[in-house]
């Protein structure tokens, strides 16, 4: 039995109750009320006692208030520093004598007409003064409560602080005793064999955390993560395989050159791409494949004249933060081309990409890209449009339209737009197209194999789903953390496929 528990039980046994546990003393010292409440909760659970909380408020002097009691109020310090007589004292000398208190004391002393201006600076205007501030603070320290106006004024001046304390009124419970038997927490094999479990006292378990404990805080999924998971499930339903995308840093070769993107393209400029300084380069790419890519860029091939330019390997080896997950797609398609026999594939990826862009309501420098890639024999633009219609229907975004576009690595190419009710306009949510022969043939894919692909940002469909007008409210420093808890689980309004 703990000393505090023993003190409580013996006191109640002797006096019938404890009016206020603040009066309890152990070895001549007041008992810590935090320890008292721990003991009381344990005893109450066993119905040995019951208690009520006694809240009390009292005033304490602050550190500044204790300084006033010790040295006097600033205005009295100023008065005492001025010598008697009409000559007075200069202001610099007075400041030196009083120190930090001069700034407040001089104004108050002058207002009280305790001091006056003199030829030297300040002189006394009265023979003596009473330090009422110090006297009142001493009274407060000794437990006296003064008029509300005085207490409020001193609190505003940070001379006093209000403190709150809790103690407890304790009475006997229905099972009161001063000799508590040990409560068992588990039943053992020995107790079962001996039959001791029949008479043993077991500690009660608390199965209601909302009543007597704190409900544990669970994790919450960000709306982006909810939508991202929905996208993943849709791709998996459609028979796609997820590509490994755990590589934020890649070389310009896989990010640009393998995609038949010219080395003079504006997107490869430092104003649009985050290049690394250390390490700055990487040469982990197949040499024979690099030579074929170099040739199609500089000389052409597969029905193309290329870009008729001087292709430089030092540009291809530059490391960067990937600007699109298509850098992963190019690598995966190259690996597919190295297999002995071609097999149709459907790949997808959802991960973060980086672009050196100015942020606004619809653009971020760091965002998520979703990408789908289908490689098979005989695919056409009709297959791409039909696949996109089915895909976006499953996303619950039926209002889509396409616009012809240009991409270095797809021909034909189409931008994808969706109607945003919040913004009241069509918003670009992705891009699509058929990969060019100049990209696919150097990889080694057969001539009759076509690849259709599309990509979109995860943020913009999420904005449409959850009704955000500004993408910065969804991701970035303007995000309100509360919205992560308040937003419901994502349930896309699907027209086809699985319903949640």
C-alpha positions in Angstrom: 0.0 0.0 0.0 1.4 3.4 -0.9 2.0 6.0 1.7 -0.6 8.4 0.2 -3.2 5.6 -0.1 -2.5 4.6 3.5 -2.9 8.2 4.6 -6.2 8.7 2.9 -7.7 5.5 4.2 -6.6 5.9 7.8 -7.8 9.6 7.8 -11.2 8.6 6.5 -11.4 5.7 9.0 -10.6 8.1 11.8 -12.8 11.1 10.8 -15.4 9.5 8.5 -14.4 11.6 5.5 -11.8 14.1 4.2 -13.3 17.5 3.6 -10.4 18.8 1.6 -7.3 16.8 0.6 -5.3 20.1 0.4 -5.1 19.8 4.2 -3.4 16.4 4.1 0.3 16.3 5.3 2.8 13.6 4.8 6.0 13.9 6.8 5.0 17.5 7.5 4.7 18.4 3.8 1.6 19.1 1.8 0.6 16.1 -0.4 0.9 16.4 -4.1 -2.7 16.6 -5.5 -1.7 14.9 -8.7 -0.6 11.9 -6.8 -3.8 12.1 -4.7 -6.1 12.0 -7.8 -4.2 8.9 -9.0 -4.8 7.1 -5.7 -8.5 8.2 -5.6 -9.2 6.9 -9.1 -7.8 3.6 -8.1 -9.8 3.4 -4.9 -13.0 4.6 -6.6 -12.7 1.8 -9.2 -12.8 -0.7 -6.3 -15.7 1.2 -4.7 -13.6 1.8 -1.6 -14.2 5.6 -1.7 -15.9 8.2 -3.8 -14.9 11.8 -4.2 -15.8 15.2 -5.6 -13.5 17.8 -7.1 -12.9 21.1 -5.2 -11.6 23.8 -7.6 -10.0 26.9 -6.1 -8.4 30.0 -7.6 -5.8 32.2 -6.0 -3.4 35.0 -6.9 0.4 34.8 -7.0 3.0 37.5 -7.5 4.8 37.3 -10.8 8.6 37.6 -11.0 8.1 41.3 -11.7 5.7 41.6 -8.7 8.3 40.0 -6.4 10.9 42.6 -7.6 8.5 45.4 -6.7 8.1 43.9 -3.2 11.9 43.6 -2.8 13.0 46.9 -4.3 9.9 49.1 -4.4 7.8 50.3 -7.3 9.5 52.0 -10.2 8.0 55.4 -9.3 9.3 55.1 -5.7 12.7 54.0 -7.0 12.8 57.2 -9.1 11.7 59.4 -6.2 14.3 57.9 -3.8 17.1 58.3 -6.4 16.5 62.1 -6.5 18.3 63.9 -3.7 16.5 66.4 -1.5 16.7 70.1 -2.4 15.9 72.2 -5.5 19.0 71.3 -7.4 17.8 67.8 -8.2 19.6 65.4 -10.6 20.3 65.2 -14.3 18.3 62.8 -16.4 21.3 60.6 -17.5 22.5 60.2 -13.9 18.9 59.4 -12.8 18.6 56.7 -15.5 21.9 55.2 -14.4 20.8 55.0 -10.8 17.3 53.5 -11.5 18.2 51.3 -14.4 15.5 49.5 -16.4 12.8 50.8 -14.1 13.4 54.4 -15.1 11.2 54.3 -18.2 8.1 53.4 -16.2 8.9 55.0 -12.9 9.6 58.5 -14.3 6.2 58.9 -15.9 4.3 57.5 -12.9 6.2 59.7 -10.4 5.6 62.8 -12.6 1.9 61.9 -12.9 1.7 61.5 -9.1 3.3 64.9 -8.7 6.1 63.4 -6.7 8.8 65.0 -8.9 9.2 68.1 -11.0 11.5 69.5 -13.7 14.5 71.4 -12.5 17.5 73.1 -14.1 19.5 69.9 -13.8 16.7 67.6 -14.9 14.3 66.5 -12.1 13.9 67.4 -8.5 11.6 66.2 -5.7 8.1 67.9 -5.5 7.2 66.5 -2.1 9.1 65.5 1.0 8.0 61.9 1.2 5.8 59.3 -0.6 3.9 56.1 0.3 4.6 53.1 -1.9 1.0 51.9 -2.2 1.8 49.5 -5.0 4.4 47.6 -2.9 2.0 47.6 0.1 -0.9 46.2 -2.0 1.3 43.6 -3.6 2.4 42.4 -0.1 -1.2 42.2 0.9 -2.0 40.1 -2.2 1.0 37.9 -1.5 -0.4 37.2 2.0 -3.7 36.1 0.5 -5.8 39.2 0.5 -8.0 39.9 -2.5 -8.3 43.7 -3.3 -10.9 45.5 -5.4 -11.5 44.1 -8.8 -10.2 47.2 -10.5 -6.9 47.0 -8.6 -6.5 43.3 -9.3 -7.3 43.8 -13.0 -4.8 46.6 -13.3 -2.0 44.6 -11.6 -2.7 41.6 -13.8 -2.5 43.8 -16.9 0.8 45.1 -15.7 1.9 41.5 -15.3 2.6 42.0 -11.6 0.3 39.2 -10.5 -1.0 35.9 -12.0 -4.2 33.9 -11.3 -3.6 30.3 -10.5 -6.1 27.4 -10.4 -5.8 24.4 -8.1 -7.9 21.3 -7.5 -8.3 19.3 -4.4 -10.9 16.7 -3.4 -13.6 15.9 -0.9 -13.5 12.2 -0.1 -16.1 10.0 1.6 -16.4 6.2 2.2 -17.6 3.9 -0.6 -19.8 0.8 -0.3 -16.7 -1.4 0.0 -14.7 0.8 2.3 -11.8 -1.0 4.0 -8.3 0.0 5.3 -6.8 -3.4 4.3 -6.9 -3.8 0.6 -6.2 -7.2 -0.9 -4.1 -7.4 -4.0 -6.1 -7.5 -7.2 -5.1 -10.0 -9.8 -4.7 -8.8 -13.4 -4.5 -12.3 -15.1 -5.6 -15.8 -14.4 -2.8 -18.3 -14.4 -2.6 -22.1 -14.9 -1.7 -22.5 -11.2 -4.8 -20.6 -10.2 -7.0 -22.8 -12.3 -5.5 -26.0 -11.0 -5.6 -25.0 -7.4 -9.1 -23.4 -7.6 -7.7 -20.2 -6.3 -9.4 -18.3 -9.1 -12.8 -18.8 -7.4 -11.9 -16.6 -4.5 -9.3 -14.3 -6.0 -10.1 -10.6 -6.6 -9.6 -9.5 -10.2 -8.9 -6.0 -11.3 -11.6 -4.5 -13.4 -10.9 -3.8 -17.1 -12.0 -0.5 -18.6 -13.7 -1.2 -21.9 -15.2 2.3 -22.3 -12.4 4.8 -23.2 -14.9 7.4 -24.2 -16.3 7.4 -20.6 -13.3 7.2 -18.3 -10.3 7.6 -20.7 -9.2 9.5 -23.7 -10.2 8.2 -27.1 -7.0 7.4 -29.0 -6.4 9.6 -32.0 -6.3 7.7 -35.2 -4.6 8.6 -38.4 -6.3 10.4 -41.3 -5.8 10.0 -45.0 -5.2 13.2 -47.0 -7.8 13.6 -49.8 -5.0 13.2 -52.3 -4.2 9.8 -50.8 -7.9 8.8 -50.9 -8.2 9.7 -54.6 -4.8 8.1 -55.3 -5.9 4.8 -53.9 -9.2 5.0 -55.9 -7.1 5.5 -59.1 -4.9 2.5 -58.2 -8.0 0.3 -57.6 -9.4 1.3 -61.0 -6.2 0.5 -62.8 -6.0 -2.9 -61.1 -9.6 -3.7 -62.0 -8.7 -2.9 -65.6 -5.8 -5.4 -65.5 -2.9 -3.0 -65.3 0.4 -3.7 -63.6 1.9 -1.0 -61.4 5.3 0.3 -62.4 8.1 0.8 -59.7 8.4 4.6 -59.3 10.5 4.9 -56.2 13.1 7.0 -58.0 12.6 10.7 -57.9 16.1 11.4 -59.4 16.7 10.2 -63.0 19.0 11.1 -65.8 18.1 13.4 -68.7 18.5 10.4 -71.0 15.5 8.5 -69.6 13.5 11.7 -68.8 14.0 13.4 -72.2 16.3 11.7 -74.8 14.7 8.2 -74.7 11.4 9.9 -75.3 12.7 11.6 -78.5 12.6 15.0 -76.8 15.2 17.3 -78.5 18.1 18.6 -76.4 17.1 22.2 -77.4 13.6 21.8 -76.1 12.5 24.6 -73.7 11.3 22.0 -71.2 15.0 21.0 -70.7 16.0 24.5 -69.7 16.9 25.2 -66.0 13.9 27.5 -65.8 11.6 24.5 -66.2 13.6 21.6 -64.7 15.3 21.1 -61.3 18.9 19.9 -62.1 21.1 18.3 -59.4 24.5 19.8 -58.4 25.9 16.9 -56.5 26.0 14.4 -58.0 25.4 16.2 -61.3 25.7 13.3 -63.8 25.0 9.6 -64.3 25.9 7.2 -67.1 23.8 4.2 -66.1 22.2 3.5 -69.5 22.7 0.8 -72.1 25.5 1.9 -74.5 24.1 0.3 -77.6 20.6 1.8 -76.9 22.2 5.2 -76.3 23.9 5.1 -79.8 20.6 4.3 -81.5 18.9 7.2 -79.6 21.7 9.5 -80.6 21.4 8.4 -84.3 17.6 9.0 -84.5 18.0 12.4 -82.9 20.8 13.6 -85.1 20.3 11.7 -88.4 16.7 10.4 -88.2 15.4 7.0 -89.0 12.2 4.9 -89.1 10.7 7.4 -91.6 11.8 10.5 -89.7 14.6 13.0 -90.5 15.2 13.5 -86.7 16.2 16.9 -85.4 19.3 17.3 -87.6 21.4 18.5 -84.7 24.6 17.8 -82.8 23.4 15.4 -80.0 25.6 15.6 -76.9 26.0 12.8 -74.4 27.0 15.3 -71.7 23.4 16.7 -71.9 21.9 13.2 -71.6 23.9 12.3 -68.5 22.7 15.3 -66.4 20.7 14.3 -63.3 17.4 15.9 -62.5 14.3 15.6 -60.4 12.0 13.8 -62.9 9.6 16.1 -64.6 7.1 13.3 -65.4 6.7 9.6 -64.6 7.1 8.9 -68.3 10.8 8.6 -67.5 9.8 5.3 -65.7 7.6 4.3 -68.7 10.5 4.7 -71.2 12.7 2.4 -69.0 9.9 -0.2 -68.6 9.3 -0.3 -72.4 13.0 -0.7 -73.1 13.1 -3.7 -70.7 10.0 -5.1 -72.4 11.7 -4.8 -75.8 14.7 -6.9 -74.5 12.4 -9.9 -73.9 12.8 -12.8 -76.3 9.1 -12.6 -77.4 6.9 -9.5 -77.3 3.9 -9.7 -74.9 1.1 -7.1 -74.7 1.3 -5.1 -71.4 -0.7 -2.6 -69.5 1.3 -0.5 -67.1 0.3 2.3 -64.7 2.1 4.5 -62.1 1.0 7.2 -59.6 3.8 9.2 -58.0 5.4 12.6 -57.5 7.0 14.7 -60.1 8.8 18.1 -60.1 8.7 21.1 -62.4 10.3 24.5 -61.9 7.0 26.4 -62.2 5.5 29.5 -60.6 2.7 28.3 -58.3 -0.8 29.6 -58.8 -4.4 28.4 -58.3 -3.9 25.5 -60.8 -0.1 24.9 -60.8 2.4 23.6 -58.3 6.2 23.0 -58.5 5.7 19.5 -56.9 2.7 17.4 -57.7 1.5 13.9 -58.4 1.2 12.4 -61.9 -0.9 9.4 -62.9 0.1 7.6 -66.0 -1.3 4.7 -68.0 0.5 2.9 -70.8 -0.8 0.1 -73.1 1.5 -1.7 -75.6 0.1 -4.1 -78.1 0.0 -4.9 -81.8 -2.3 -2.8 -84.1 -3.4 -0.1 -81.6 -4.9 3.0 -83.1 -6.1 6.5 -82.0 -9.6 5.0 -81.7 -8.3 2.6 -79.1 -6.8 5.5 -77.1 -10.0 7.6 -77.2 -12.1 4.6 -76.2 -9.8 3.6 -73.4 -9.8 7.2 -72.1 -13.6 7.5 -72.1 -13.9 4.2 -70.1 -11.2 5.3 -67.7 -12.7 8.7 -66.9 -16.2 7.2 -66.6 -14.8 5.0 -63.9 -13.2 8.1 -62.2 -16.7 9.7 -62.1 -15.6 12.5 -64.5 -18.0 12.1 -67.5 -17.5 15.6 -68.9 -14.3 15.4 -70.8 -13.2 16.6 -74.2 -10.0 16.4 -76.3 -7.9 19.0 -78.1 -5.2 18.3 -80.6 -1.7 19.0 -79.2 2.0 18.5 -79.8 4.3 16.4 -77.8 7.8 15.4 -78.9 7.2 11.8 -78.1 3.6 11.2 -79.2 1.9 11.6 -82.6 -1.0 12.1 -82.7 -1.3 13.9 -79.3 -4.4 15.1 -77.4 -4.8 17.3 -74.3 -7.6 16.1 -72.0 -10.0 18.7 -70.4 -12.6 18.3 -67.8 -15.4 20.7 -66.8 -14.8 22.2 -63.3 -18.1 23.4 -61.7 -16.2 25.4 -59.0 -14.1 27.4 -61.5 -16.9 27.4 -64.1 -14.6 26.5 -67.0 -12.8 23.6 -68.7 -9.6 22.7 -66.9 -6.7 20.8 -68.5 -6.3 17.6 -66.4 -4.0 15.5 -68.6 -2.2 14.7 -71.8 -2.3 11.7 -74.1 -1.1 10.3 -77.4 0.5 7.4 -79.3 4.3 7.0 -78.8 6.3 7.8 -81.9 8.3 5.2 -83.8 11.4 7.4 -83.2 10.9 6.5 -79.5 9.8 2.9 -79.8 12.0 1.4 -82.5 15.4 2.3 -81.0 14.2 0.3 -77.9 13.9 -2.7 -80.1 10.1 -3.1 -80.1 8.6 -4.8 -83.3 7.3 -2.5 -86.0 3.7 -3.6 -85.7 3.7 -2.8 -81.9 2.0 0.5 -80.9 1.9 2.2 -77.5 -0.9 4.4 -76.3 -0.4 6.5 -73.1 -2.0 9.1 -71.0 -1.1 11.1 -67.9 -2.9 13.5 -65.6 -2.2 15.2 -62.3 -3.9 13.7 -59.3 -4.4 17.1 -57.7 -6.8 18.5 -60.3 -9.3 15.6 -60.3 -9.1 15.8 -56.5 -10.0 19.5 -56.7 -13.0 18.6 -58.9 -14.1 15.8 -56.5 -13.8 17.8 -53.3 -14.7 21.3 -54.7 -11.4 23.1 -54.3 -10.8 26.2 -56.4 -7.1 26.7 -55.4 -4.7 23.8 -55.7 -2.6 25.4 -52.9 -5.3 24.7 -50.4 -4.9 21.0 -51.2 -1.1 20.7 -51.2 1.6 23.0 -49.9 2.0 25.6 -47.1 -1.5 26.9 -47.3 -3.1 23.6 -46.4 -5.5 23.6 -43.4 -4.6 20.5 -41.5 -8.2 20.2 -40.1 -9.5 19.6 -43.6 -7.6 16.3 -43.6 -9.7 15.1 -40.7 -13.0 16.6 -41.9 -13.1 15.4 -45.5 -15.0 12.1 -45.9 -13.6 9.0 -47.5 -13.3 9.3 -51.3 -16.3 7.7 -53.1 -16.1 8.4 -56.8 -19.4 8.8 -58.5 -18.7 6.0 -61.0 -20.9 5.2 -63.9 -19.2 1.9 -64.5 -17.3 -0.8 -62.6 -17.1 -1.4 -58.9 -19.3 0.4 -56.5 -18.1 0.9 -52.9 
